[in-house]
Amino acid sequence: MPEDERVRVGRLRWPILIATREQTPEAAGVGIVEAFPAMASVRADVQPVGAMTYWGSMQTDSPGITHRIFIRWRDALDNTTVIFRTSLRNDGTLRWERFRVRRCKELGGRKRFLCIECELEETGTGNNPDVGQ
């Protein structure tokens, strides 16, 4: 069954940050330091994929697609791109999620909306130490 490629602007309700990941060797030489120097704030529709899509992507050697994120058209999103989403919980603390971009595709061939297939990389509560570095 083909995927529904209709996106309505009213569905873009989540504020997200699109960041470029830069990885450098740690000074001690034992690890990798990540930084996110370039960030842009946009509105998005964040949807988890269905069970069959997730299961199908897990059957290959590559990591699974867990979410589809729909945004207005942007150029040059590659696999160094990271997406952050934060939401306020009922107790007043923040919940954050970090997504790794796996694939992008334009919808309807019109360069109006973009579907980003992502893998949920990390999630947590409180302040995300990576955002804002």
DSSP file with accessible surface (Angstrom, degrees, kcal/mol):
  #  RESIDUE AA STRUCTURE BP1 BP2  ACC     N-H-->O    O-->H-N    N-H-->O    O-->H-N    TCO  KAPPA ALPHA  PHI   PSI    X-CA   Y-CA   Z-CA
    1    1 A M              0   0  229      0, 0.0     2,-0.0     0, 0.0     0, 0.0   0.000 360.0 360.0 360.0 129.6    0.0    0.0    0.0
    2    2 A P        -     0   0  121      0, 0.0     2,-0.2     0, 0.0     3,-0.0  -0.321 360.0-105.0 -69.4 150.8    1.5    3.4   -1.0
    3    3 A E        -     0   0   56      1,-0.1     2,-0.6     2,-0.0     0, 0.0  -0.453  34.4-107.9 -73.9 141.1    2.4    5.9    1.7
    4    4 A D        -     0   0   81     -2,-0.2    -1,-0.1     1,-0.1     0, 0.0  -0.598  34.9-174.8 -70.3 116.3    0.1    8.9    2.2
    5    5 A E        +     0   0   89     -2,-0.6     2,-0.5     2,-0.0    -1,-0.1   0.236  43.7 113.7-101.7  14.0    2.1   11.8    0.8
    6    6 A R        -     0   0  149    102,-0.0     2,-0.4     2,-0.0    -2,-0.0  -0.757  42.1-177.2 -88.1 125.6   -0.3   14.5    1.7
    7    7 A V        -     0   0   16     -2,-0.5     2,-0.4   100,-0.1    -2,-0.0  -0.988  10.6-156.9-122.3 130.9    1.0   16.9    4.4
    8    8 A R    >   -     0   0  140     -2,-0.4     3,-2.1     1,-0.1     4,-0.4  -0.881  22.6-129.2-106.5 139.4   -1.0   19.7    5.7
    9    9 A V  G >  S+     0   0   75     -2,-0.4     3,-1.8     1,-0.3    -1,-0.1   0.855 106.7  65.4 -56.9 -32.2    0.7   22.7    7.3
   10   10 A G  G 3  S+     0   0   74      1,-0.3    -1,-0.3     3,-0.0    -3,-0.0   0.728  92.5  62.3 -64.3 -20.1   -1.5   22.4   10.4
   11   11 A R  G <  S+     0   0   79     -3,-2.1     2,-2.2     1,-0.2     3,-0.3   0.637  77.7  91.1 -78.6 -14.6    0.1   19.0   11.1
   12   12 A L    <   +     0   0   16     -3,-1.8    33,-0.3    -4,-0.4    -1,-0.2  -0.483  48.7 135.6 -81.6  74.2    3.5   20.7   11.6
   13   13 A R        +     0   0  154     -2,-2.2    -1,-0.2    31,-0.4    32,-0.2   0.633  38.1  86.4-101.8 -14.9    3.0   21.2   15.3
   14   14 A W  E     -A   44   0A  48     30,-2.8    30,-2.2    -3,-0.3     2,-0.5  -0.763  67.6-140.7 -92.2 125.8    6.3   20.1   16.9
   15   15 A P  E     +A   43   0A  57      0, 0.0    71,-0.6     0, 0.0     2,-0.3  -0.708  33.3 175.7 -77.9 127.4    9.2   22.6   17.2
   16   16 A I  E     -AB  42  85A   3     26,-2.9    26,-2.1    -2,-0.5     2,-0.5  -0.887  28.4-130.0-128.4 161.9   12.4   20.7   16.4
   17   17 A L  E     -AB  41  84A  50     67,-2.4    67,-2.5    -2,-0.3     2,-0.6  -0.970  12.9-156.1-112.3 128.0   16.1   21.6   16.0
   18   18 A I  E     +AB  40  83A  11     22,-3.0    22,-2.0    -2,-0.5     2,-0.3  -0.922  24.8 178.0-101.6 121.0   17.9   20.5   12.9
   19   19 A A  E     -AB  39  82A   1     63,-3.2    63,-2.9    -2,-0.6     2,-0.5  -0.887  30.5-127.9-125.8 155.0   21.6   20.3   13.7
   20   20 A T  E     - B   0  81A  58     18,-1.7    18,-0.5    -2,-0.3     2,-0.4  -0.903  28.3-137.1-100.9 126.9   24.8   19.3   11.9
   21   21 A R        -     0   0   18     59,-3.2     2,-0.5    -2,-0.5    15,-0.2  -0.717  18.5-172.2 -88.6 129.6   26.9   16.8   13.8
   22   22 A E  E     -G   35   0B 105     13,-2.8    13,-2.3    -2,-0.4     2,-0.5  -0.990   5.1-164.0-119.3 128.0   30.7   17.3   14.0
   23   23 A Q  E     +G   34   0B 104     -2,-0.5    11,-0.2    11,-0.2     9,-0.0  -0.948  11.8 172.5-115.1 129.8   32.8   14.6   15.6
   24   24 A T  E     -G   33   0B  74      9,-2.4     9,-3.3    -2,-0.5     2,-0.1  -0.944  38.8 -94.9-130.7 154.3   36.4   15.2   16.6
   25   25 A P  E     -G   32   0B 107      0, 0.0     7,-0.3     0, 0.0     2,-0.1  -0.400  45.7-107.7 -68.4 143.6   38.9   13.0   18.6
   26   26 A E    >   -     0   0   77      5,-2.8     3,-1.5     1,-0.1     5,-0.1  -0.376  26.3-115.7 -67.8 150.5   39.0   13.6   22.3
   27   27 A A  T 3  S+     0   0  114      1,-0.3    -1,-0.1     2,-0.1     5,-0.0   0.860 117.2  51.3 -58.3 -37.3   42.2   15.3   23.6
   28   28 A A  T 3  S-     0   0   80      1,-0.1    -1,-0.3     0, 0.0    -2,-0.0   0.616 111.4-124.0 -76.4 -11.4   43.2   12.3   25.6
   29   29 A G  S <  S+     0   0   62     -3,-1.5    -2,-0.1     2,-0.1    -1,-0.1   0.668  84.3 102.5  81.5  16.6   42.8   10.1   22.5
   30   30 A V  S    S+     0   0  119     -5,-0.0     2,-0.3     0, 0.0    -3,-0.1   0.433  82.3   6.1-112.5   0.3   40.3    7.7   24.0
   31   31 A G  S    S-     0   0   31     -5,-0.1    -5,-2.8     2,-0.0     2,-0.4  -0.879  72.9 -89.7-160.7-168.9   37.0    8.8   22.6
   32   32 A I  E     -G   25   0B 112     -2,-0.3     2,-0.5    -7,-0.3    -9,-0.0  -0.971  25.1-148.6-123.4 135.3   35.0   11.1   20.3
   33   33 A V  E     -G   24   0B  61     -9,-3.3    -9,-2.4    -2,-0.4     2,-0.4  -0.890  14.1-153.0-103.8 128.0   33.6   14.5   21.1
   34   34 A E  E     +G   23   0B  39     -2,-0.5     2,-0.3   -11,-0.2   -11,-0.2  -0.839  14.9 178.3-101.7 140.4   30.4   15.5   19.4
   35   35 A A  E     -G   22   0B  33    -13,-2.3   -13,-2.8    -2,-0.4    96,-0.1  -0.969  21.0-155.2-136.2 152.2   29.5   19.2   18.7
   36   36 A F        +     0   0    3     97,-0.4    96,-0.3    -2,-0.3   -15,-0.2  -0.702  25.6 161.7-126.8  78.2   26.4   20.7   17.0
   37   37 A P        +     0   0   77      0, 0.0     2,-0.6     0, 0.0    -1,-0.1   0.840  61.9  53.7 -74.0 -32.9   27.6   24.1   15.8
   38   38 A A        +     0   0   55    -18,-0.5   -18,-1.7     2,-0.0     2,-0.4  -0.903  67.3 167.0-110.1 117.2   24.9   24.8   13.1
   39   39 A M  E     -A   19   0A  66     -2,-0.6     2,-0.4   -20,-0.2   -20,-0.2  -0.972  14.7-171.3-129.6 146.7   21.3   24.6   14.3
   40   40 A A  E     -A   18   0A  27    -22,-2.0   -22,-3.0    -2,-0.4     2,-0.5  -0.999  17.6-138.5-134.9 137.0   18.0   25.6   12.7
   41   41 A S  E     +A   17   0A  93     -2,-0.4     2,-0.3   -24,-0.2   -24,-0.2  -0.839  34.3 157.8 -97.6 126.8   14.6   25.7   14.4
   42   42 A V  E     -A   16   0A  28    -26,-2.1   -26,-2.9    -2,-0.5     2,-0.3  -0.899  40.6-107.1-138.3 169.3   11.6   24.5   12.2
   43   43 A R  E     +A   15   0A 132     -2,-0.3    29,-0.5   -28,-0.2     2,-0.3  -0.791  43.7 172.9 -99.6 144.7    8.1   23.0   12.7
   44   44 A A  E     -A   14   0A   0    -30,-2.2   -30,-2.8    -2,-0.3     2,-0.5  -0.955  37.7-126.5-147.5 163.2    7.5   19.4   12.0
   45   45 A D  E     -C   70   0A   6     25,-2.1    25,-2.6    -2,-0.3     2,-0.6  -0.980  30.1-162.4-110.7 116.4    5.1   16.5   12.2
   46   46 A V  E     +C   69   0A   8     -2,-0.5    23,-0.2    23,-0.2    -2,-0.0  -0.917  14.1 173.4-107.4 119.4    6.9   13.6   14.0
   47   47 A Q  E     -C   68   0A  84     21,-2.9    21,-3.3    -2,-0.6     2,-0.1  -0.984  29.0-128.8-128.7 131.6    5.3   10.1   13.5
   48   48 A P  E     -C   67   0A  89      0, 0.0    19,-0.3     0, 0.0     2,-0.1  -0.498  35.1-114.0 -70.2 149.5    6.4    6.7   14.6
   49   49 A V        -     0   0   21     17,-2.0     2,-0.0    -2,-0.1     0, 0.0  -0.407  34.9 -96.1 -79.2 163.9    6.5    4.1   11.8
   50   50 A G     >  -     0   0   42     -2,-0.1     4,-2.4     1,-0.1     5,-0.2  -0.233  34.8-103.8 -74.6 168.2    4.2    1.2   11.8
   51   51 A A  H  > S+     0   0   82      1,-0.2     4,-2.8     2,-0.2     5,-0.2   0.891 119.4  50.6 -62.7 -40.0    5.2   -2.3   13.1
   52   52 A M  H  > S+     0   0  142      2,-0.2     4,-2.6     1,-0.2    -1,-0.2   0.897 110.8  48.8 -68.8 -38.2    5.7   -3.8    9.6
   53   53 A T  H  > S+     0   0   57      2,-0.2     4,-2.2     1,-0.2    12,-0.3   0.936 114.4  45.9 -65.8 -43.8    7.9   -0.9    8.4
   54   54 A Y  H  X S+     0   0  103     -4,-2.4     4,-1.6     2,-0.2    -2,-0.2   0.948 114.4  47.3 -63.5 -47.0   10.0   -1.2   11.6
   55   55 A W  H  X S+     0   0  147     -4,-2.8     4,-0.8    -5,-0.2    -2,-0.2   0.916 111.6  51.4 -62.4 -41.4   10.3   -4.9   11.3
   56   56 A G  H >< S+     0   0   35     -4,-2.6     3,-0.6     1,-0.2     4,-0.4   0.887 109.7  48.9 -64.2 -37.7   11.2   -4.7    7.6
   57   57 A S  H >< S+     0   0   21     -4,-2.2     3,-0.7     1,-0.2    -1,-0.2   0.794 106.8  56.8 -74.3 -24.4   14.0   -2.3    8.3
   58   58 A M  H 3< S+     0   0   85     -4,-1.6    -1,-0.2     1,-0.2    -2,-0.2   0.671  92.4  70.9 -78.5 -14.2   15.4   -4.4   11.0
   59   59 A Q  T << S+     0   0  119     -4,-0.8    -1,-0.2    -3,-0.6    -2,-0.2   0.686  91.6  69.5 -76.8 -16.4   15.7   -7.4    8.7
   60   60 A T  S <  S-     0   0   78     -3,-0.7     4,-0.0    -4,-0.4    -3,-0.0  -0.417  97.8-107.0 -91.3 175.3   18.6   -5.7    6.9
   61   61 A D  S    S+     0   0  174     -2,-0.1    -1,-0.1     2,-0.0     3,-0.1   0.624  94.7  87.1 -77.5 -13.9   22.0   -5.1    8.3
   62   62 A S  S    S-     0   0   72     -5,-0.2    -2,-0.2     1,-0.1     0, 0.0  -0.503  92.9 -89.0 -84.7 158.4   21.4   -1.3    8.7
   63   63 A P        -     0   0   53      0, 0.0    -1,-0.1     0, 0.0     2,-0.1  -0.232  53.5 -95.2 -62.6 157.6   19.8    0.2   11.8
   64   64 A G        -     0   0    4     -6,-0.1     2,-0.5     1,-0.1    56,-0.1  -0.372  24.0-120.5 -80.6 151.1   16.0    0.4   11.8
   65   65 A I        +     0   0   22    -12,-0.3    54,-0.3   -11,-0.2    -8,-0.2  -0.777  34.6 169.8 -84.5 124.4   13.8    3.4   10.9
   66   66 A T        +     0   0   30     52,-2.5   -17,-2.0    -2,-0.5     2,-0.3   0.689  57.8  23.8-109.0 -25.9   11.8    4.3   14.0
   67   67 A H  E     -CD  48 118A  25     51,-2.0    51,-2.9   -19,-0.3     2,-0.4  -0.978  55.5-146.2-141.6 153.3   10.2    7.7   13.0
   68   68 A R  E     -CD  47 117A  46    -21,-3.3   -21,-2.9    -2,-0.3     2,-0.5  -0.985  18.3-163.4-116.7 131.6    9.2    9.7   10.0
   69   69 A I  E     -CD  46 116A   0     47,-2.7    47,-3.0    -2,-0.4     2,-0.5  -0.971   2.2-158.6-119.1 125.3    9.5   13.5   10.3
   70   70 A F  E     +CD  45 115A  12    -25,-2.6   -25,-2.1    -2,-0.5     2,-0.3  -0.907  22.5 157.3-106.9 128.0    7.7   15.8    7.9
   71   71 A I  E     - D   0 114A   2     43,-2.1    43,-2.8    -2,-0.5   -27,-0.1  -0.877  48.0 -80.2-136.8 170.1    9.0   19.4    7.4
   72   72 A R  E    S- D   0 113A 116    -29,-0.5    41,-0.3    -2,-0.3    40,-0.1  -0.385  74.7 -69.5 -64.8 156.6    8.8   22.1    4.8
   73   73 A W        +     0   0   73     39,-2.0     2,-0.3    38,-0.1    -1,-0.2  -0.146  60.0 171.2 -56.1 133.9   11.4   21.7    2.1
   74   74 A R        -     0   0   94     -3,-0.1     3,-0.3     3,-0.0     2,-0.2  -0.990  25.0-128.1-139.3 145.2   15.1   22.1    3.0
   75   75 A D  S    S+     0   0  119     -2,-0.3     0, 0.0     1,-0.2     0, 0.0  -0.490  76.2  20.5 -86.4 160.4   18.2   21.4    0.9
   76   76 A A        +     0   0   95      1,-0.2     2,-0.7    -2,-0.2    -1,-0.2   0.869  61.4 159.5  56.2  54.6   21.2   19.3    1.9
   77   77 A L        +     0   0   30     -3,-0.3    -1,-0.2     4,-0.0     2,-0.2  -0.939  18.8 162.1-100.4 116.4   20.1   17.0    4.8
   78   78 A D    >   -     0   0   84     -2,-0.7     3,-1.8    25,-0.1    23,-0.2  -0.511  56.7 -74.7-121.6-166.6   22.6   14.2    4.9
   79   79 A N  T 3  S+     0   0  115      1,-0.3    22,-0.1    -2,-0.2    -2,-0.0   0.492 123.1  66.2 -78.1   0.5   23.6   11.5    7.4
   80   80 A T  T 3  S+     0   0   55     20,-0.1   -59,-3.2     2,-0.0     2,-0.3   0.441  82.4 103.9 -90.9   0.0   25.6   14.1    9.5
   81   81 A T  E <   -B   20   0A   4     -3,-1.8    20,-1.6   -61,-0.2     2,-0.4  -0.623  52.2-169.6 -86.2 138.5   22.2   15.8   10.3
   82   82 A V  E     -BE  19 100A   0    -63,-2.9   -63,-3.2    -2,-0.3     2,-0.5  -0.961   8.8-150.1-126.0 143.4   20.7   15.2   13.8
   83   83 A I  E     -BE  18  99A   0     16,-2.2    16,-3.0    -2,-0.4     2,-0.4  -0.965   8.7-163.5-118.4 130.3   17.2   16.2   14.8
   84   84 A F  E     -BE  17  98A   5    -67,-2.5   -67,-2.4    -2,-0.5     2,-0.4  -0.921   6.0-176.2-111.2 137.3   16.3   17.2   18.4
   85   85 A R  E     -BE  16  97A  28     12,-2.1    12,-2.2    -2,-0.4     2,-0.3  -1.000   3.1-173.3-130.9 132.6   12.8   17.3   19.8
   86   86 A T  E     - E   0  96A  69    -71,-0.6     2,-0.3    -2,-0.4    10,-0.2  -0.924   2.3-177.7-121.3 150.0   11.9   18.5   23.3
   87   87 A S  E     - E   0  95A  32      8,-2.4     8,-2.8    -2,-0.3     2,-0.5  -0.990  28.1-116.8-144.2 150.2    8.6   18.4   25.1
   88   88 A L  E     - E   0  94A 125     -2,-0.3     6,-0.2     6,-0.2     2,-0.1  -0.755  29.2-144.5 -90.2 126.5    7.5   19.6   28.6
   89   89 A R    >   -     0   0  105      4,-3.1     3,-1.8    -2,-0.5    -1,-0.0  -0.388  28.1-103.2 -84.5 167.4    6.3   16.8   30.9
   90   90 A N  T 3  S+     0   0  181      1,-0.3    -1,-0.1     2,-0.1    -2,-0.0   0.800 120.5  57.1 -62.2 -29.4    3.4   17.2   33.4
   91   91 A D  T 3  S-     0   0  106      2,-0.1    -1,-0.3     1,-0.0     3,-0.1   0.398 121.4-104.9 -84.7   4.2    5.9   17.5   36.3
   92   92 A G  S <  S+     0   0   52     -3,-1.8     2,-0.2     1,-0.3    -2,-0.1   0.400  82.1 121.0  92.5  -3.9    7.6   20.5   34.6
   93   93 A T        -     0   0   55      1,-0.1    -4,-3.1    -5,-0.1    -1,-0.3  -0.532  63.0-111.2 -89.8 161.7   10.8   18.7   33.5
   94   94 A L  E     -E   88   0A  63     -6,-0.2    32,-2.5    -2,-0.2     2,-0.4  -0.690  19.2-158.8 -91.8 144.0   11.9   18.4   29.9
   95   95 A R  E     -EF  87 125A  88     -8,-2.8    -8,-2.4    -2,-0.3     2,-0.3  -0.984  18.5-171.6-115.6 129.9   11.9   15.2   27.9
   96   96 A W  E     -EF  86 124A  15     28,-2.7    28,-2.2    -2,-0.4     2,-0.3  -0.916  11.9-166.4-127.0 153.4   14.2   15.2   24.9
   97   97 A E  E     -EF  85 123A   8    -12,-2.2   -12,-2.1    -2,-0.3     2,-0.5  -0.988   7.3-154.8-134.4 143.6   14.8   12.9   21.9
   98   98 A R  E     -EF  84 122A  16     24,-3.0    23,-2.7    -2,-0.3    24,-1.6  -0.989  13.0-164.7-121.7 127.4   17.7   12.8   19.4
   99   99 A F  E     -EF  83 120A   0    -16,-3.0   -16,-2.2    -2,-0.5     2,-0.5  -0.897  12.7-142.8-113.2 138.9   17.1   11.3   16.0
  100  100 A R  E     -EF  82 119A  68     19,-2.8    19,-2.3    -2,-0.4     2,-0.3  -0.876  25.9-124.2 -97.3 127.9   19.7   10.2   13.4
  101  101 A V  E     + F   0 118A   3    -20,-1.6    17,-0.2    -2,-0.5   -20,-0.1  -0.553  35.3 168.9 -74.4 127.2   18.7   11.0    9.8
  102  102 A R  E     -     0   0A  92     15,-2.8     2,-0.3     1,-0.4    16,-0.2   0.724  63.5  -4.6-105.4 -38.7   18.8    7.9    7.7
  103  103 A R  E     - F   0 117A 126     14,-1.7    14,-3.2   -25,-0.1    -1,-0.4  -0.983  54.7-156.8-158.5 145.8   17.1    9.0    4.5
  104  104 A C  E     + F   0 116A  42     -2,-0.3     2,-0.3    12,-0.2    12,-0.2  -0.957  13.5 175.6-124.1 146.6   15.2   12.0    3.0
  105  105 A K  E     - F   0 115A  49     10,-2.1    10,-3.2    -2,-0.4     2,-0.2  -0.990  28.1-122.6-148.7 143.5   12.7   12.2    0.2
  106  106 A E  E     - F   0 114A  64     -2,-0.3     2,-0.5     8,-0.2     8,-0.2  -0.563  29.9-126.2 -81.6 150.5   10.6   14.9   -1.3
  107  107 A L  S >  S-     0   0    9      6,-1.9     3,-1.1    -2,-0.2     5,-0.5  -0.854  80.8  -5.3-101.9 130.8    6.9   14.4   -1.3
  108  108 A G  T 3  S-     0   0   50     -2,-0.5    -1,-0.2     1,-0.2  -102,-0.0   0.533 105.8 -90.2  72.3   4.7    4.9   14.6   -4.5
  109  109 A G  T 3  S+     0   0   61     -3,-0.1    -1,-0.2     1,-0.1    -2,-0.0   0.736 103.7 107.1  68.2  23.8    7.8   15.8   -6.6
  110  110 A R  S <  S-     0   0  172     -3,-1.1    -2,-0.1     3,-0.2    -1,-0.1   0.381  82.1-124.7-116.4   1.7    7.2   19.5   -5.9
  111  111 A K  S    S+     0   0  119      2,-0.2     3,-0.1    -4,-0.1   -38,-0.1   0.905  81.9 110.7  51.6  45.0   10.0   20.5   -3.4
  112  112 A R  S    S+     0   0  103     -5,-0.5   -39,-2.0     1,-0.4     2,-0.3   0.740  76.4  20.6-112.0 -42.9    7.3   21.6   -1.0
  113  113 A F  E     -D   72   0A  11     -6,-0.5    -6,-1.9   -41,-0.3    -1,-0.4  -0.929  65.4-149.4-129.2 156.6    7.6   19.1    1.8
  114  114 A L  E     -DF  71 106A   6    -43,-2.8   -43,-2.1    -2,-0.3     2,-0.6  -0.980   3.7-151.4-128.3 134.8   10.3   16.7    2.9
  115  115 A C  E     -DF  70 105A   0    -10,-3.2   -10,-2.1    -2,-0.4     2,-0.6  -0.943  14.5-165.0-105.4 121.3    9.9   13.3    4.6
  116  116 A I  E     -DF  69 104A   0    -47,-3.0   -47,-2.7    -2,-0.6     2,-0.6  -0.942   7.9-152.0-109.9 119.9   12.9   12.4    6.8
  117  117 A E  E     +DF  68 103A  18    -14,-3.2   -15,-2.8    -2,-0.6   -14,-1.7  -0.824  28.5 179.1 -92.4 124.5   13.2    8.8    7.9
  118  118 A C  E     -DF  67 101A   0    -51,-2.9   -52,-2.5    -2,-0.6   -51,-2.0  -0.840  30.9-134.8-128.2 162.0   15.0    8.6   11.2
  119  119 A E  E     - F   0 100A  42    -19,-2.3   -19,-2.8    -2,-0.3     2,-0.6  -0.961  31.7-119.5-114.1 129.5   16.3    6.3   13.9
  120  120 A L  E     + F   0  99A  56     -2,-0.4   -21,-0.2   -21,-0.2     3,-0.1  -0.604  38.4 175.4 -68.3 114.9   15.7    7.3   17.5
  121  121 A E  E     -     0   0A  48    -23,-2.7     2,-0.3    -2,-0.6   -22,-0.2   0.854  56.0  -6.2 -94.5 -40.5   19.2    7.5   18.8
  122  122 A E  E     - F   0  98A  76    -24,-1.6   -24,-3.0     2,-0.0    -1,-0.3  -0.991  55.3-173.7-157.8 148.5   18.9    8.7   22.3
  123  123 A T  E     + F   0  97A  68     -2,-0.3     2,-0.3   -26,-0.2   -26,-0.2  -0.977  17.7 141.9-143.8 154.7   16.2    9.9   24.7
  124  124 A G  E     - F   0  96A  21    -28,-2.2   -28,-2.7    -2,-0.3     2,-0.3  -0.978  38.3-104.6-172.2-178.9   16.3   11.4   28.2
  125  125 A T  E    S+ F   0  95A  83     -2,-0.3   -30,-0.2   -30,-0.2     2,-0.2  -0.862  75.8  27.0-123.0 160.9   14.8   13.8   30.7
  126  126 A G  S    S-     0   0   29    -32,-2.5     2,-0.3    -2,-0.3    -2,-0.1  -0.467 111.4 -15.0  85.2-162.2   16.3   17.1   32.0
  127  127 A N        -     0   0  142     -2,-0.2    -2,-0.1     1,-0.1   -31,-0.0  -0.601  65.3-128.8 -78.9 134.5   18.7   19.2   30.1
  128  128 A N    >   -     0   0   18     -2,-0.3     3,-0.6     1,-0.2    -2,-0.1  -0.721  13.1-152.7 -79.4 117.7   20.3   17.6   27.1
  129  129 A P  T 3  S+     0   0   89      0, 0.0    -1,-0.2     0, 0.0    -2,-0.0   0.746  90.2  57.6 -66.5 -19.6   24.1   18.2   27.5
  130  130 A D  T >  S+     0   0   29      2,-0.1     3,-1.2   -95,-0.1     2,-0.3   0.802  86.2  86.9 -81.0 -30.7   24.7   18.0   23.8
  131  131 A V  T <  S+     0   0   50     -3,-0.6   -96,-0.0     1,-0.2     0, 0.0  -0.550  94.3  20.5 -74.2 132.4   22.3   20.8   22.7
  132  132 A G  T 3         0   0   69     -2,-0.3    -1,-0.2     1,-0.3    -2,-0.1   0.474 360.0 360.0  93.6   3.0   23.8   24.2   22.8
  133  133 A Q    <         0   0  122     -3,-1.2   -97,-0.4   -97,-0.0    -1,-0.3  -0.509 360.0 360.0 -80.5 360.0   27.5   23.2   22.6
